[in-house]
Amino acid sequence: MRWRQRLLAVLLLAALMLLAGCNRVAASRSSGPAPAPLPVQGPSGRLQEVAPPAAVQQVQAALAERQPQVSIQIPLDGSDLPGGPVKLQVQVRDWPLVDAGVLGLGPHLVVQVDDLPPQRLTTSLSGQFPTRLDAELPPLGPGSHRLTAYAAKPWGEVVKSPGAWDQVRVNRVAANPLATPQLGTPQLIGVSTADLAGREPVLLDWLLLDAPLQGLRDNDGSWRLRVTVNGDSFLVDQNSPLWLKGWHSGSNSVLMELVDGRGAPLNPPFNTLVSEVTINGSSPTPSWQRGRLDASELAQLLGEEPATPAAPEPEPKPVPEEPAAAIEINPPTASEPQTVAEPLPATEPQSPLEPEASPETEPLPEPGQLDPEQLLELEPTVEAELTESSKQDAPQAIPAPTPAPTTRAPTDRLSASTNLGGSARSQLNPDGSLLKPKAPGPMAGLRQKLGT
């Protein structure tokens, strides 16, 4: 009986093994071969990939032996930051940090917060420790943030060698895990060069962190970068920059998406970036787009020679204040020139001006030829003449200008006042001659006409 039980157990085991083998064969037949990843496609349409400019190739050859090492010392990874500006300290080794003056930026360090525009650094706030950079970043908003630092070439290209970049994650107020990718997952960081050049060819670059390896065997593509420029798309599978021509003048849209081998988004929503490229033909041409550099320019751009400082902007010259024009009251006419004279002391008598001869006035007889009876007849004529003279010489009332009124100096014209009074006999001496006034007065003109 035992041998029968043993035989039955062996048969059941053989049947189970046969059934399992059949299931494996069926499963392998139903699954079939793994699908091939998306094929790589280069730029098409207006866009064309071109070689880097000649000066770019010169600088790349000069920097080829460099192995930059970048490490963020402050802030620490995972730290909680207080309010206000963020203090940053980065250690940089085997990478020159150069401001080449008129030639523009040389090799430098880029610090980028999340997907915000990059900040390019060449000098330290402390002025010490050539391998350490101290800087301040703008205040951060509440939540979690990524701080990325990487070595960059003069035209903004990222150095992608191991150790040439570093990243820390910090929190402000409170952590927000959904605001940053999980550790160890792929990250696509856009590299903007819009502030360095506005002419063609344009550099298109990116920084890809923690991406899975690919290319180790056939059809093992685990990621692709889909680039769409103004609606035209192409796929790349290499972490290398592109130099492109064929952009529109003015604004151009750029969309970069990190996808897997089948075209599905990889680690969304962090790996989809939109940027703008502006082409302006009148913008200044950077030194690395002007053709080949001479030995001195190359040495300055690499920091091996002192840079030529940019010409300072000329200071505006002070405009001299023009003196205020003198206000002239009653400007003299061509027929009667007048001058403004300083007033003379009261003790010095002013010599009267010779009045203009009137063609209608008849000459008067000399005083020695007049008797008292003729003087009585002459008195109305003298008074009429004085009255007419006072009307002509009376100054006109002129409103004084503001704010500094200017008074007109007295002239030597005849005054309208007179000291002639009484009858004609009161103006005679006992010998019958006219009395002479003690000071020049209104009779001076009459005396001048009478010849005395």
Backbone torsions as a table, in degrees:
resi	resn	phi	psi	omega
1	MET	NA	-34.7	-178.8
2	ARG	-67.2	-37.2	-177.9
3	TRP	-67.6	-29.3	176.3
4	ARG	-67.6	-40.8	178.8
5	GLN	-63.6	-41.6	179.2
6	ARG	-64.4	-42.9	179.1
7	LEU	-61.8	-39.8	179.1
8	LEU	-66.0	-38.2	178.8
9	ALA	-65.6	-40.1	179.0
10	VAL	-65.1	-41.0	-179.8
11	LEU	-65.6	-41.0	177.3
12	LEU	-63.2	-40.2	179.7
13	LEU	-65.8	-40.0	179.2
14	ALA	-65.8	-37.1	178.7
15	ALA	-66.5	-39.6	178.5
16	LEU	-64.9	-41.3	179.6
17	MET	-65.7	-40.4	178.7
18	LEU	-64.3	-39.0	179.1
19	LEU	-66.9	-40.4	178.8
20	ALA	-64.9	-39.5	179.0
21	GLY	-65.5	-39.1	178.1
22	CYS	-64.3	-38.3	178.9
23	ASN	-64.5	-39.0	178.8
24	ARG	-64.6	-43.4	179.6
25	VAL	-63.5	-40.2	-179.6
26	ALA	-67.2	-40.1	179.8
27	ALA	-65.4	-40.7	-179.8
28	SER	-66.3	-36.9	179.5
29	ARG	-69.9	-35.6	-177.6
30	SER	-74.8	-35.2	-177.9
31	SER	-70.3	-42.1	178.7
32	GLY	73.7	-174.2	-179.2
33	PRO	-72.4	151.5	179.3
34	ALA	-66.2	141.8	-179.5
35	PRO	-66.4	145.4	179.7
36	ALA	-74.9	143.5	178.5
37	PRO	-68.4	165.9	-179.5
38	LEU	-61.0	136.0	179.3
39	PRO	-70.5	148.9	179.2
40	VAL	-76.8	136.8	179.0
41	GLN	-129.1	131.3	178.9
42	GLY	-82.8	173.8	178.0
43	PRO	-58.0	144.5	-179.8
44	SER	-137.3	175.4	-179.9
45	GLY	73.2	-132.8	-179.3
46	ARG	-69.0	-32.6	-174.9
47	LEU	-75.3	140.5	176.7
48	GLN	-138.1	136.0	174.9
49	GLU	-83.7	131.4	-176.6
50	VAL	-127.1	170.5	178.3
51	ALA	-75.5	153.1	177.3
52	PRO	-61.9	155.1	176.7
53	PRO	-57.9	160.1	-175.7
54	ALA	-62.0	-41.7	-180.0
55	ALA	-65.4	-34.4	177.5
56	VAL	-62.6	-42.7	178.8
57	GLN	-64.6	-35.6	177.0
58	GLN	-62.2	-48.5	-177.1
59	VAL	-68.5	-37.6	178.1
60	GLN	-60.9	-41.0	178.5
61	ALA	-65.3	-36.6	-179.7
62	ALA	-71.6	-27.4	-178.6
63	LEU	-98.5	4.6	-172.7
64	ALA	-63.6	-31.0	-177.3
65	GLU	-83.8	-7.1	-178.2
66	ARG	-75.8	141.7	175.3
67	GLN	-128.1	79.3	-174.6
68	PRO	-65.6	145.8	176.6
69	GLN	-126.8	121.7	-176.1
70	VAL	-120.3	132.3	-179.6
71	SER	-143.0	126.1	178.0
72	ILE	-84.6	117.9	-178.9
73	GLN	-90.6	-41.7	-179.8
74	ILE	-136.7	129.7	2.2
75	PRO	-80.2	164.5	178.4
76	LEU	-77.7	153.8	179.1
77	ASP	-64.8	130.2	179.2
78	GLY	81.1	8.8	-177.4
79	SER	-80.7	157.0	175.3
80	ASP	-99.5	124.2	-173.7
81	LEU	-98.0	144.7	173.3
82	PRO	-78.4	179.2	177.7
83	GLY	-73.3	166.8	179.1
84	GLY	95.0	-176.7	180.0
85	PRO	-60.4	151.2	-177.4
86	VAL	-96.6	122.2	176.2
87	LYS	-78.6	130.7	-176.0
88	LEU	-124.8	135.2	174.8
89	GLN	-135.6	121.0	-176.4
90	VAL	-125.1	134.0	175.8
91	GLN	-98.4	128.8	-177.0
92	VAL	-126.0	129.9	178.7
93	ARG	-128.4	146.5	175.7
94	ASP	56.5	40.0	176.9
95	TRP	-152.2	118.2	179.9
96	PRO	-71.3	146.1	176.2
97	LEU	-117.5	108.8	-165.8
98	VAL	-129.9	133.2	164.6
99	ASP	-111.5	106.7	-171.5
100	ALA	-87.5	20.7	175.0
101	GLY	66.1	-120.3	-177.2
102	VAL	-67.0	-20.1	179.7
103	LEU	-83.3	-10.1	179.2
104	GLY	95.6	-162.8	-179.8
105	LEU	-73.7	141.4	168.9
106	GLY	-96.4	-151.8	172.6
107	PRO	-58.2	140.1	-173.9
108	HIS	-152.2	-179.6	178.5
109	LEU	-113.7	139.8	179.0
110	VAL	-115.5	132.8	174.4
111	VAL	-119.2	129.3	-175.4
112	GLN	-133.7	130.1	178.1
113	VAL	-102.0	118.2	-177.5
114	ASP	53.2	-125.6	178.8
115	ASP	-109.1	24.4	-179.6
116	LEU	-77.2	165.2	178.8
117	PRO	-58.0	149.3	-176.1
118	PRO	-75.0	154.0	171.9
119	GLN	-113.8	123.8	-174.9
120	ARG	-100.9	128.7	-174.9
121	LEU	-122.4	137.4	174.4
122	THR	-130.8	-19.2	-178.4
123	THR	-129.4	158.3	-179.1
124	SER	-99.5	148.0	176.3
125	LEU	-66.1	-33.0	-178.3
126	SER	-79.7	-21.7	-178.9
127	GLY	74.3	10.1	-179.0
128	GLN	-124.2	174.7	175.7
129	PHE	53.2	84.9	-178.6
130	PRO	-56.2	-25.2	-179.7
131	THR	-93.8	8.4	-178.9
132	ARG	-129.9	135.6	178.7
133	LEU	-113.0	128.2	174.2
134	ASP	-112.3	128.8	-177.9
135	ALA	-148.7	173.1	176.7
136	GLU	-125.6	135.2	176.8
137	LEU	-105.4	154.2	177.2
138	PRO	-60.4	156.6	178.8
139	PRO	-58.3	145.0	-179.7
140	LEU	-96.9	150.8	175.9
141	GLY	-79.1	167.8	178.9
142	PRO	-60.5	145.9	178.6
143	GLY	117.2	-165.3	-178.2
144	SER	-101.8	146.6	-175.6
145	HIS	-141.1	156.2	174.4
146	ARG	-110.4	128.9	174.5
147	LEU	-111.3	116.7	-177.2
148	THR	-117.5	132.5	176.8
149	ALA	-125.4	137.0	179.8
150	TYR	-151.2	153.5	175.5
151	ALA	-76.3	139.6	-176.4
152	ALA	-133.5	150.9	177.1
153	LYS	-87.3	169.6	-173.9
154	PRO	-55.4	-31.5	-178.4
155	TRP	-91.8	5.9	175.1
156	GLY	98.1	-3.1	-179.4
157	GLU	-65.9	139.5	-179.9
158	VAL	-80.9	137.8	170.8
159	VAL	-82.8	117.9	-172.2
160	LYS	-101.8	13.5	178.1
161	SER	-71.9	157.2	-178.7
162	PRO	-58.3	133.0	178.2
163	GLY	87.1	-4.0	-177.4
164	ALA	-81.5	0.6	179.0
165	TRP	-143.9	161.5	177.1
166	ASP	-152.2	153.8	-179.2
167	GLN	-144.3	138.7	173.2
168	VAL	-128.2	157.0	177.6
169	ARG	-118.4	131.5	-176.6
170	VAL	-130.1	162.6	-179.2
171	ASN	-124.4	148.5	175.7
172	ARG	-128.6	122.8	-176.3
173	VAL	72.4	-61.6	179.6
174	ALA	-155.8	154.1	179.9
175	ALA	-76.0	146.8	176.6
176	ASN	-132.3	92.3	-174.4
177	PRO	-59.7	-28.0	-177.5
178	LEU	-78.5	-6.8	-178.1
179	ALA	-86.4	-11.6	-178.6
180	THR	-132.2	152.6	177.1
181	PRO	-66.1	154.5	176.2
182	GLN	-67.1	149.6	-179.5
183	LEU	-61.4	136.4	178.5
184	GLY	87.0	-5.2	178.2
185	THR	-92.8	156.3	-176.8
186	PRO	-62.2	142.8	176.8
187	GLN	-131.0	135.2	174.4
188	LEU	-111.0	118.2	179.6
189	ILE	-113.9	120.4	-179.7
190	GLY	-73.5	144.2	178.5
191	VAL	-113.6	111.5	-177.8
192	SER	-96.0	131.2	176.1
193	THR	-120.1	18.4	-176.2
194	ALA	-64.3	-27.2	-178.5
195	ASP	-83.0	-3.0	-176.4
196	LEU	-106.1	-25.0	-177.7
197	ALA	-159.0	150.1	176.1
198	GLY	-129.9	21.1	-179.2
199	ARG	-123.3	164.4	176.3
200	GLU	-86.3	151.9	-2.1
201	PRO	-75.4	155.0	-176.8
202	VAL	-106.3	136.1	176.8
203	LEU	-82.5	129.4	173.9
204	LEU	-116.3	114.4	-172.7
205	ASP	-139.8	164.9	-178.7
206	TRP	-158.9	164.6	175.7
207	LEU	-121.9	121.6	-177.1
208	LEU	-111.4	117.2	-177.0
209	LEU	-110.4	141.2	174.5
210	ASP	57.1	31.2	176.2
211	ALA	-80.8	144.3	179.4
212	PRO	-66.6	148.9	179.0
213	LEU	-70.1	149.8	177.0
214	GLN	-150.1	167.1	-177.6
215	GLY	84.9	6.7	178.4
216	LEU	-75.8	-26.3	176.9
217	ARG	-148.3	172.5	-177.9
218	ASP	-66.6	142.0	174.7
219	ASN	56.2	37.2	176.5
220	ASP	-108.6	26.2	-179.4
221	GLY	-63.1	116.7	-178.3
222	SER	-105.4	-9.3	176.9
223	TRP	-153.2	156.3	174.4
224	ARG	-141.5	152.9	174.3
225	LEU	-111.9	113.5	178.3
226	ARG	-92.6	122.2	-178.9
227	VAL	-113.6	127.5	178.9
228	THR	-123.4	118.4	-179.8
229	VAL	-117.7	115.4	179.1
230	ASN	52.7	36.4	176.7
231	GLY	93.8	-15.0	178.9
232	ASP	-95.9	126.5	-174.4
233	SER	-111.0	153.0	171.8
234	PHE	-152.5	163.5	-175.2
235	LEU	-118.8	139.3	174.6
236	VAL	-129.3	151.2	178.2
237	ASP	-125.5	13.5	179.3
238	GLN	-117.4	142.6	179.0
239	ASN	-89.0	61.2	-176.5
240	SER	-131.2	145.9	-178.5
241	PRO	-71.3	162.5	179.5
242	LEU	-124.9	139.3	171.0
243	TRP	-108.4	119.1	-171.7
244	LEU	-122.3	146.0	171.6
245	LYS	-125.0	164.0	180.0
246	GLY	101.9	19.9	179.2
247	TRP	-78.0	156.1	174.4
248	HIS	-75.1	150.0	172.2
249	SER	-70.9	132.3	-176.5
250	GLY	97.0	-138.5	-172.4
251	SER	-85.0	139.2	175.5
252	ASN	-133.5	136.8	179.3
253	SER	-93.8	140.4	179.2
254	VAL	-131.4	125.5	177.0
255	LEU	-121.0	125.1	177.4
256	MET	-119.9	129.4	-177.8
257	GLU	-130.8	128.3	174.5
258	LEU	-91.1	120.3	-176.6
259	VAL	-126.8	165.7	176.4
260	ASP	-84.6	-173.7	-175.7
261	GLY	-63.3	-20.4	-179.2
262	ARG	-100.2	-0.3	176.8
263	GLY	97.6	2.6	179.2
264	ALA	-81.5	146.3	179.5
265	PRO	-56.8	138.6	-178.7
266	LEU	-106.2	116.5	-179.8
267	ASN	55.2	55.1	177.4
268	PRO	-71.5	159.3	2.1
269	PRO	-97.8	16.6	-171.0
270	PHE	-79.8	-18.3	-170.0
271	ASN	-108.8	34.8	173.2
272	THR	-126.0	117.7	-173.3
273	LEU	-125.5	138.4	176.0
274	VAL	-120.1	133.3	179.6
275	SER	-141.4	172.9	-178.5
276	GLU	-127.5	136.2	175.3
277	VAL	-117.8	122.8	-178.0
278	THR	-109.2	123.5	178.7
279	ILE	-102.2	122.0	-179.4
280	ASN	-133.0	108.4	-177.5
281	GLY	-65.0	-20.2	-179.4
282	SER	-92.6	0.8	179.8
283	SER	-72.4	153.8	-180.0
284	PRO	-60.9	144.7	178.2
285	THR	-88.7	121.6	179.0
286	PRO	-66.1	161.1	-175.3
287	SER	-62.0	-32.4	-176.9
288	TRP	-81.8	3.6	174.7
289	GLN	-114.9	6.9	-176.8
290	ARG	-94.6	6.5	-175.1
291	GLY	110.1	-166.9	-177.8
292	ARG	-68.1	145.9	178.1
293	LEU	-92.3	143.8	172.8
294	ASP	-78.2	176.0	-174.1
295	ALA	-62.6	-39.6	-178.9
296	SER	-68.2	-42.7	179.4
297	GLU	-63.9	-41.2	179.3
298	LEU	-64.3	-41.2	179.5
299	ALA	-65.7	-38.8	177.9
300	GLN	-66.8	-39.5	-178.4
301	LEU	-68.2	-26.1	179.0
302	LEU	-93.9	-0.8	-179.9
303	GLY	80.5	13.0	-179.7
304	GLU	-86.3	-15.9	175.0
305	GLU	-132.1	152.3	177.5
306	PRO	-59.5	139.2	-178.4
307	ALA	-77.8	147.8	174.1
308	THR	-76.5	118.2	-176.8
309	PRO	-67.1	149.9	177.2
310	ALA	-68.0	144.7	179.9
311	ALA	-64.6	128.9	179.9
312	PRO	-67.9	148.1	178.3
313	GLU	-69.2	134.5	-178.9
314	PRO	-63.8	136.7	178.3
315	GLU	-75.3	140.4	179.0
316	PRO	-65.0	133.7	178.8
317	LYS	-74.6	137.3	178.5
318	PRO	-66.8	136.0	179.6
319	VAL	-85.5	118.7	-179.9
320	PRO	-65.6	141.0	179.5
321	GLU	-78.1	129.1	178.6
322	GLU	-78.3	136.5	178.4
323	PRO	-63.6	146.7	-179.7
324	ALA	-66.1	133.4	-179.6
325	ALA	-67.8	135.2	179.0
326	ALA	-67.5	136.2	179.8
327	ILE	-87.8	121.5	-177.3
328	GLU	-103.4	123.7	179.5
329	ILE	-96.6	134.1	-177.8
330	ASN	51.8	67.2	-179.8
331	PRO	-58.3	142.1	-177.3
332	PRO	-67.7	147.0	176.8
333	THR	-88.3	166.8	-178.3
334	ALA	-65.6	-32.4	-177.4
335	SER	-81.2	-19.2	-176.5
336	GLU	-138.4	81.5	-179.9
337	PRO	-66.6	141.7	178.7
338	GLN	-130.8	148.3	176.9
339	THR	-127.1	145.7	177.9
340	VAL	-90.1	113.6	-176.6
341	ALA	-107.8	152.2	177.1
342	GLU	-70.8	144.6	179.7
343	PRO	-67.5	135.2	-179.5
344	LEU	-84.7	158.3	176.7
345	PRO	-58.5	149.6	-176.8
346	ALA	-66.1	-23.1	-177.2
347	THR	-76.6	-20.8	-178.9
348	GLU	-96.1	117.7	178.8
349	PRO	-66.9	143.5	178.9
350	GLN	-90.8	134.7	178.8
351	SER	-76.2	126.6	-178.4
352	PRO	-70.2	146.4	176.3
353	LEU	-75.0	150.1	178.8
354	GLU	-75.0	118.0	-179.6
355	PRO	-67.9	153.1	179.3
356	GLU	-71.6	138.6	179.5
357	ALA	-73.1	130.3	178.4
358	SER	-94.5	132.4	-178.7
359	PRO	-67.6	-18.4	-177.1
360	GLU	-89.3	-9.7	-177.6
361	THR	-89.7	126.6	179.1
362	GLU	-86.7	143.0	179.6
363	PRO	-63.4	138.2	179.4
364	LEU	-90.1	151.0	179.0
365	PRO	-69.8	158.5	179.7
366	GLU	-68.1	155.4	-176.7
367	PRO	-62.6	-32.1	-179.0
368	GLY	-68.0	-18.6	-178.1
369	GLN	-93.4	0.4	-177.4
370	LEU	-100.5	144.6	172.4
371	ASP	-112.1	170.2	-178.5
372	PRO	-57.2	-33.1	-178.2
373	GLU	-67.8	-38.4	-179.7
374	GLN	-71.3	-30.4	178.2
375	LEU	-64.2	-36.4	177.4
376	LEU	-62.3	-37.9	178.9
377	GLU	-72.3	-26.7	-177.4
378	LEU	-81.5	-21.0	-174.4
379	GLU	-58.8	-46.2	178.2
380	PRO	-61.0	-35.1	-179.9
381	THR	-66.5	-40.2	179.7
382	VAL	-66.1	-44.8	179.8
383	GLU	-63.1	-39.7	178.6
384	ALA	-63.7	-40.6	179.8
385	GLU	-66.0	-41.2	178.8
386	LEU	-64.2	-40.6	179.1
387	THR	-62.3	-43.8	179.4
388	GLU	-64.9	-39.4	179.4
389	SER	-65.8	-38.6	179.4
390	SER	-66.5	-34.0	177.4
391	LYS	-66.1	-39.1	-178.0
392	GLN	-73.5	-35.8	-175.3
393	ASP	-91.5	-3.4	-177.8
394	ALA	-65.2	125.5	-179.7
395	PRO	-68.6	142.0	178.8
396	GLN	-82.5	143.7	179.2
397	ALA	-75.9	118.3	-177.3
398	ILE	-117.4	128.3	179.9
399	PRO	-64.0	134.5	-177.2
400	ALA	-73.5	134.6	178.6
401	PRO	-71.5	154.0	177.4
402	THR	-110.5	151.3	4.4
403	PRO	-90.9	-12.4	-174.5
404	ALA	-115.0	93.6	-179.6
405	PRO	-67.0	141.3	179.2
406	THR	-115.3	124.7	-179.7
407	THR	-94.9	146.6	-178.4
408	ARG	-86.4	132.7	179.6
409	ALA	-67.1	146.3	179.9
410	PRO	-64.7	141.2	178.8
411	THR	-100.3	173.9	-178.2
412	ASP	-93.0	22.4	176.4
413	ARG	-76.0	163.3	-179.0
414	LEU	-66.5	139.5	178.3
415	SER	-84.2	156.6	-179.1
416	ALA	-81.6	-9.6	-179.7
417	SER	-83.0	156.4	-179.9
418	THR	-148.1	152.1	175.9
419	ASN	-111.5	17.3	178.2
420	LEU	-79.2	122.7	-179.8
421	GLY	-148.5	167.3	-178.8
422	GLY	74.9	-165.0	-179.3
423	SER	-89.2	174.6	-178.3
424	ALA	-67.4	-30.8	-179.1
425	ARG	-67.8	-28.6	179.3
426	SER	-71.6	-11.5	179.6
427	GLN	-97.0	9.1	-176.9
428	LEU	-108.9	145.7	170.0
429	ASN	-77.1	165.9	177.7
430	PRO	-57.4	-27.9	-179.4
431	ASP	-84.4	4.4	177.5
432	GLY	92.8	-1.0	178.5
433	SER	-88.5	157.3	-179.7
434	LEU	-71.4	145.7	174.4
435	LEU	-72.0	138.9	177.4
436	LYS	-91.0	132.5	177.9
437	PRO	-70.1	148.6	-177.9
438	LYS	-73.5	-29.5	-179.1
439	ALA	-133.3	155.4	179.6
440	PRO	-58.6	132.9	-179.3
441	GLY	-145.0	-158.2	-177.0
442	PRO	-67.8	-18.3	179.6
443	MET	-81.3	-6.5	-176.6
444	ALA	-62.7	-40.4	178.6
445	GLY	-65.1	-37.9	179.8
446	LEU	-67.1	-39.1	177.7
447	ARG	-64.2	-36.6	-180.0
448	GLN	-65.7	-37.1	177.9
449	LYS	-69.8	-32.9	-177.7
450	LEU	-80.8	-9.3	176.5
451	GLY	85.1	16.3	-179.1
452	THR	-95.5	NA	NA
